[in-house]
């Protein structure tokens, strides 16, 4: 499928596709996972990042000590929660 347009709505991206002509057809795809090529992604404002760009980053404290690696980002509500994992230690949130 080819992206015709995309825009943010609350915490979601609403997208339309050239091959999906109407709302009834689109509802067949509701709540389905999709993959989008990086070059087709909506450009984010400065200081905003896609979750897949954050997962795998190393986390350090202000002294430069490695706390672990971001392994997940939970989205329970108002704020994102980063899960930081380090071998042999409990995960940190």
OpenMM code with the backbone's topology and positions (N, CA, C; nanometers):
from openmm import Vec3, app, unit

residues = "UNK UNK UNK UNK UNK UNK UNK UNK UNK UNK UNK UNK UNK UNK UNK UNK UNK UNK UNK UNK UNK UNK UNK UNK UNK UNK UNK UNK UNK UNK UNK UNK UNK UNK UNK UNK UNK UNK UNK UNK UNK UNK UNK UNK UNK UNK UNK UNK UNK UNK UNK UNK UNK UNK UNK UNK UNK UNK UNK UNK UNK UNK UNK UNK UNK UNK UNK UNK UNK UNK UNK UNK UNK UNK UNK UNK UNK UNK UNK UNK UNK UNK UNK UNK UNK UNK UNK UNK UNK UNK UNK UNK UNK".split()
positions = [
    Vec3(0.0835, -0.1183, 0.0000),
    Vec3(0.0000, 0.0000, 0.0000),
    Vec3(0.0880, 0.1247, 0.0000),
    Vec3(0.0349, 0.2319, -0.0531),
    Vec3(0.1084, 0.3577, -0.0611),
    Vec3(0.0377, 0.4641, 0.0220),
    Vec3(0.1126, 0.5330, 0.1076),
    Vec3(0.0567, 0.6363, 0.1939),
    Vec3(0.0138, 0.7555, 0.1091),
    Vec3(-0.1128, 0.7947, 0.1235),
    Vec3(-0.1631, 0.9134, 0.0535),
    Vec3(-0.1474, 1.0370, 0.1419),
    Vec3(-0.1724, 1.0197, 0.2726),
    Vec3(-0.1552, 1.1300, 0.3668),
    Vec3(-0.1428, 1.0728, 0.5070),
    Vec3(-0.0885, 1.1530, 0.5966),
    Vec3(-0.0760, 1.1122, 0.7365),
    Vec3(-0.0727, 1.2379, 0.8223),
    Vec3(-0.1317, 1.2256, 0.9427),
    Vec3(-0.1297, 1.3377, 1.0371),
    Vec3(-0.1450, 1.2827, 1.1784),
    Vec3(-0.1000, 1.3621, 1.2755),
    Vec3(-0.1145, 1.3250, 1.4150),
    Vec3(-0.2547, 1.3563, 1.4631),
    Vec3(-0.3084, 1.2661, 1.5464),
    Vec3(-0.4350, 1.2883, 1.6158),
    Vec3(-0.4184, 1.2317, 1.7557),
    Vec3(-0.4084, 1.3196, 1.8554),
    Vec3(-0.3794, 1.2812, 1.9933),
    Vec3(-0.2478, 1.2046, 1.9946),
    Vec3(-0.2472, 1.0789, 2.0379),
    Vec3(-0.1217, 1.0030, 2.0432),
    Vec3(-0.1079, 0.9055, 1.9266),
    Vec3(-0.1872, 0.9243, 1.8237),
    Vec3(-0.1865, 0.8325, 1.7106),
    Vec3(-0.1531, 0.9058, 1.5811),
    Vec3(-0.1170, 0.8285, 1.4824),
    Vec3(-0.1021, 0.8812, 1.3474),
    Vec3(-0.2189, 0.8286, 1.2657),
    Vec3(-0.2927, 0.9186, 1.2046),
    Vec3(-0.4011, 0.8796, 1.1145),
    Vec3(-0.3457, 0.8835, 0.9735),
    Vec3(-0.3608, 0.7738, 0.9032),
    Vec3(-0.3053, 0.7647, 0.7681),
    Vec3(-0.4128, 0.7212, 0.6706),
    Vec3(-0.4014, 0.7697, 0.5491),
    Vec3(-0.4868, 0.7196, 0.4412),
    Vec3(-0.3952, 0.6611, 0.3349),
    Vec3(-0.4485, 0.5634, 0.2645),
    Vec3(-0.3700, 0.4921, 0.1649),
    Vec3(-0.4390, 0.5001, 0.0297),
    Vec3(-0.3607, 0.5122, -0.0741),
    Vec3(-0.4144, 0.5260, -0.2098),
    Vec3(-0.5041, 0.4087, -0.2478),
    Vec3(-0.4719, 0.2894, -0.2005),
    Vec3(-0.5442, 0.1687, -0.2395),
    Vec3(-0.6677, 0.1404, -0.1531),
    Vec3(-0.6916, 0.2204, -0.0517),
    Vec3(-0.8074, 0.2006, 0.0363),
    Vec3(-0.9022, 0.3180, 0.0135),
    Vec3(-1.0100, 0.2957, -0.0631),
    Vec3(-1.0915, 0.4061, -0.1138),
    Vec3(-1.1920, 0.4676, -0.0163),
    Vec3(-1.2315, 0.3939, 0.0893),
    Vec3(-1.3377, 0.4478, 0.1744),
    Vec3(-1.3235, 0.3977, 0.3181),
    Vec3(-1.4029, 0.4567, 0.4057),
    Vec3(-1.3964, 0.4251, 0.5482),
    Vec3(-1.4301, 0.2789, 0.5766),
    Vec3(-1.5293, 0.2225, 0.5084),
    Vec3(-1.5674, 0.0829, 0.5330),
    Vec3(-1.4524, -0.0120, 0.5034),
    Vec3(-1.3833, 0.0105, 0.3944),
    Vec3(-1.2667, -0.0719, 0.3618),
    Vec3(-1.1567, -0.0495, 0.4650),
    Vec3(-1.1369, 0.0750, 0.5047),
    Vec3(-1.0328, 0.1074, 0.6027),
    Vec3(-1.0582, 0.0386, 0.7363),
    Vec3(-1.1844, 0.0239, 0.7748),
    Vec3(-1.2163, -0.0392, 0.9031),
    Vec3(-1.1705, -0.1849, 0.9088),
    Vec3(-1.1536, -0.2491, 0.7955),
    Vec3(-1.1004, -0.3860, 0.7930),
    Vec3(-0.9563, -0.3901, 0.8439),
    Vec3(-0.8882, -0.2760, 0.8371),
    Vec3(-0.7483, -0.2670, 0.8795),
    Vec3(-0.7334, -0.2065, 1.0186),
    Vec3(-0.8447, -0.1704, 1.0816),
    Vec3(-0.8402, -0.1067, 1.2125),
    Vec3(-0.7727, -0.1978, 1.3146),
    Vec3(-0.6880, -0.1391, 1.3965),
    Vec3(-0.6156, -0.2077, 1.5044),
    Vec3(-0.5206, -0.3150, 1.4524),
    Vec3(-0.4767, -0.3023, 1.3310),
    Vec3(-0.3780, -0.3936, 1.2736),
    Vec3(-0.2417, -0.3259, 1.2756),
    Vec3(-0.1383, -0.4051, 1.2904),
    Vec3(-0.0024, -0.3516, 1.2847),
    Vec3(0.0349, -0.3270, 1.1391),
    Vec3(0.1020, -0.2158, 1.1172),
    Vec3(0.1503, -0.1870, 0.9825),
    Vec3(0.2983, -0.1532, 0.9903),
    Vec3(0.3651, -0.1674, 0.8802),
    Vec3(0.5047, -0.1270, 0.8701),
    Vec3(0.5133, -0.0164, 0.7669),
    Vec3(0.5946, 0.0824, 0.7991),
    Vec3(0.6120, 0.1966, 0.7103),
    Vec3(0.7610, 0.2154, 0.6875),
    Vec3(0.7986, 0.2365, 0.5632),
    Vec3(0.9394, 0.2646, 0.5350),
    Vec3(0.9778, 0.3961, 0.6020),
    Vec3(1.1003, 0.4016, 0.6525),
    Vec3(1.1469, 0.5211, 0.7226),
    Vec3(1.1260, 0.6468, 0.6387),
    Vec3(1.1508, 0.6393, 0.5103),
    Vec3(1.1372, 0.7590, 0.4263),
    Vec3(0.9917, 0.8041, 0.4109),
    Vec3(0.8968, 0.7185, 0.4470),
    Vec3(0.7553, 0.7549, 0.4389),
    Vec3(0.6976, 0.8025, 0.5724),
    Vec3(0.7784, 0.8003, 0.6779),
    Vec3(0.7296, 0.8423, 0.8089),
    Vec3(0.7061, 0.9926, 0.8137),
    Vec3(0.6124, 1.0321, 0.8981),
    Vec3(0.5878, 1.1736, 0.9228),
    Vec3(0.7101, 1.2304, 0.9939),
    Vec3(0.7581, 1.3447, 0.9481),
    Vec3(0.8723, 1.4079, 1.0135),
    Vec3(0.8274, 1.4640, 1.1481),
    Vec3(0.9014, 1.4279, 1.2533),
    Vec3(0.8659, 1.4723, 1.3878),
    Vec3(0.9288, 1.6080, 1.4180),
    Vec3(0.8657, 1.6844, 1.5062),
    Vec3(0.9256, 1.8116, 1.5477),
    Vec3(1.0569, 1.7862, 1.6218),
    Vec3(1.1422, 1.8869, 1.6265),
    Vec3(1.2700, 1.8752, 1.6963),
    Vec3(1.2461, 1.8344, 1.8414),
    Vec3(1.3250, 1.7389, 1.8904),
    Vec3(1.3122, 1.6907, 2.0271),
    Vec3(1.2125, 1.5778, 2.0451),
    Vec3(1.1451, 1.5361, 1.9388),
    Vec3(1.0512, 1.4232, 1.9428),
    Vec3(1.1147, 1.3070, 1.8666),
    Vec3(1.0890, 1.1840, 1.9135),
    Vec3(1.1529, 1.0676, 1.8540),
    Vec3(1.0529, 0.9536, 1.8417),
    Vec3(1.0732, 0.8704, 1.7436),
    Vec3(0.9956, 0.7472, 1.7333),
    Vec3(1.0488, 0.6488, 1.8365),
    Vec3(0.9601, 0.5665, 1.8926),
    Vec3(0.9999, 0.4698, 1.9949),
    Vec3(1.1083, 0.3769, 1.9427),
    Vec3(1.0979, 0.3339, 1.8178),
    Vec3(1.1985, 0.2403, 1.7669),
    Vec3(1.3365, 0.3040, 1.7575),
    Vec3(1.3448, 0.4367, 1.7589),
    Vec3(1.4748, 0.5042, 1.7615),
    Vec3(1.5324, 0.5094, 1.9024),
    Vec3(1.4481, 0.4965, 2.0040),
    Vec3(1.4914, 0.5037, 2.1439),
    Vec3(1.5333, 0.3666, 2.1958),
    Vec3(1.4607, 0.2620, 2.1556),
    Vec3(1.4940, 0.1267, 2.2017),
    Vec3(1.6338, 0.0902, 2.1528),
    Vec3(1.7148, 0.0411, 2.2463),
    Vec3(1.8520, 0.0037, 2.2145),
    Vec3(1.9543, 0.1092, 2.2544),
    Vec3(1.9087, 0.2285, 2.2938),
    Vec3(2.0019, 0.3326, 2.3366),
    Vec3(2.0567, 0.3016, 2.4754),
    Vec3(2.1824, 0.3373, 2.4970),
    Vec3(2.2451, 0.3214, 2.6275),
    Vec3(2.2018, 0.4365, 2.7180),
    Vec3(2.1755, 0.4040, 2.8452),
    Vec3(2.1340, 0.5042, 2.9434),
    Vec3(2.2465, 0.5220, 3.0442),
    Vec3(2.2827, 0.6480, 3.0694),
    Vec3(2.3873, 0.6807, 3.1658),
    Vec3(2.3331, 0.7795, 3.2680),
    Vec3(2.3921, 0.7745, 3.3891),
    Vec3(2.3574, 0.8766, 3.4876),
    Vec3(2.4426, 1.0007, 3.4619),
    Vec3(2.4278, 1.1028, 3.5455),
    Vec3(2.4993, 1.2288, 3.5229),
    Vec3(2.6502, 1.2163, 3.5402),
    Vec3(2.6953, 1.1083, 3.6025),
    Vec3(2.8390, 1.0842, 3.6197),
    Vec3(2.8969, 1.0001, 3.5062),
    Vec3(2.8117, 0.9565, 3.4137),
    Vec3(2.8583, 0.8759, 3.3014),
    Vec3(2.8552, 0.7267, 3.3268),
    Vec3(2.8015, 0.6847, 3.4419),
    Vec3(2.7900, 0.5422, 3.4718),
    Vec3(2.6768, 0.4826, 3.3891),
    Vec3(2.7037, 0.3675, 3.3285),
    Vec3(2.6030, 0.3024, 3.2446),
    Vec3(2.4983, 0.2363, 3.3332),
    Vec3(2.3723, 0.2756, 3.3132),
    Vec3(2.2609, 0.2185, 3.3891),
    Vec3(2.1992, 0.0995, 3.3174),
    Vec3(2.2191, 0.0920, 3.1865),
    Vec3(2.1632, -0.0162, 3.1074),
    Vec3(2.1240, 0.0323, 2.9696),
    Vec3(2.0352, -0.0430, 2.9075),
    Vec3(1.9890, -0.0147, 2.7719),
    Vec3(1.8371, -0.0071, 2.7719),
    Vec3(1.7818, 0.0870, 2.6963),
    Vec3(1.6363, 0.0965, 2.6836),
    Vec3(1.5883, -0.0259, 2.6062),
    Vec3(1.5018, -0.1067, 2.6691),
    Vec3(1.4521, -0.2284, 2.6044),
    Vec3(1.3043, -0.2202, 2.5679),
    Vec3(1.2340, -0.1214, 2.6251),
    Vec3(1.0918, -0.1059, 2.5932),
    Vec3(1.0484, 0.0334, 2.6339),
    Vec3(0.9411, 0.0795, 2.5747),
    Vec3(0.8784, 0.2054, 2.6140),
    Vec3(0.7303, 0.1757, 2.6344),
    Vec3(0.6858, 0.1897, 2.7592),
    Vec3(0.5459, 0.1659, 2.7931),
    Vec3(0.4699, 0.2970, 2.7793),
    Vec3(0.3449, 0.2879, 2.7367),
    Vec3(0.2630, 0.4080, 2.7204),
    Vec3(0.1319, 0.3913, 2.7969),
    Vec3(0.1397, 0.3993, 2.9321),
    Vec3(0.0213, 0.3749, 3.0136),
    Vec3(-0.0772, 0.4913, 3.0193),
    Vec3(-0.0347, 0.6090, 2.9807),
    Vec3(-0.1243, 0.7244, 2.9909),
    Vec3(-0.0531, 0.8526, 2.9543),
    Vec3(-0.0465, 0.9436, 3.0514),
    Vec3(0.0042, 1.0784, 3.0250),
    Vec3(0.1520, 1.0820, 2.9873),
    Vec3(0.2328, 0.9937, 3.0430),
    Vec3(0.3770, 0.9961, 3.0181),
    Vec3(0.4272, 0.8596, 2.9750),
    Vec3(0.5259, 0.8599, 2.8880),
    Vec3(0.5909, 0.7351, 2.8491),
    Vec3(0.6804, 0.6880, 2.9633),
    Vec3(0.6932, 0.5570, 2.9787),
    Vec3(0.7785, 0.4970, 3.0808),
    Vec3(0.8836, 0.4137, 3.0090),
    Vec3(1.0103, 0.4458, 3.0338),
    Vec3(1.1206, 0.3758, 2.9693),
    Vec3(1.1645, 0.2588, 3.0561),
    Vec3(1.1788, 0.1414, 2.9964),
    Vec3(1.2282, 0.0231, 3.0657),
    Vec3(1.3765, 0.0116, 3.0328),
    Vec3(1.4595, 0.0143, 3.1383),
    Vec3(1.6045, 0.0078, 3.1216),
    Vec3(1.6521, -0.1245, 3.1792),
    Vec3(1.7205, -0.2027, 3.0970),
    Vec3(1.7666, -0.3356, 3.1373),
    Vec3(1.9187, -0.3406, 3.1394),
    Vec3(1.9703, -0.4166, 3.2355),
    Vec3(2.1140, -0.4409, 3.2460),
    Vec3(2.1309, -0.5853, 3.2898),
    Vec3(2.2194, -0.6581, 3.2226),
    Vec3(2.2394, -0.7999, 3.2524),
    Vec3(2.2585, -0.8236, 3.4020),
    Vec3(2.1857, -0.9220, 3.4543),
    Vec3(2.2005, -0.9634, 3.5927),
    Vec3(2.1324, -0.8730, 3.6938),
    Vec3(2.0609, -0.7707, 3.6487),
    Vec3(1.9945, -0.6787, 3.7407),
    Vec3(1.8467, -0.6669, 3.7041),
    Vec3(1.7621, -0.6331, 3.8026),
    Vec3(1.6201, -0.6123, 3.7703),
    Vec3(1.6034, -0.4919, 3.6773),
    Vec3(1.5008, -0.4952, 3.5955),
    Vec3(1.4729, -0.3815, 3.5076),
    Vec3(1.4423, -0.2579, 3.5910),
    Vec3(1.4789, -0.1430, 3.5371),
    Vec3(1.4476, -0.0148, 3.5993),
    Vec3(1.3460, 0.0572, 3.5125),
    Vec3(1.2555, 0.1305, 3.5748),
    Vec3(1.1569, 0.2097, 3.5020),
    Vec3(1.1880, 0.3565, 3.5217),
] * unit.nanometer
topology = app.Topology()
chain = topology.addChain("A")
for resn in residues:
    res = topology.addResidue(resn, chain)
    for name in ("N", "CA", "C"):
        topology.addAtom(name, app.Element.getBySymbol(name[0]), res)
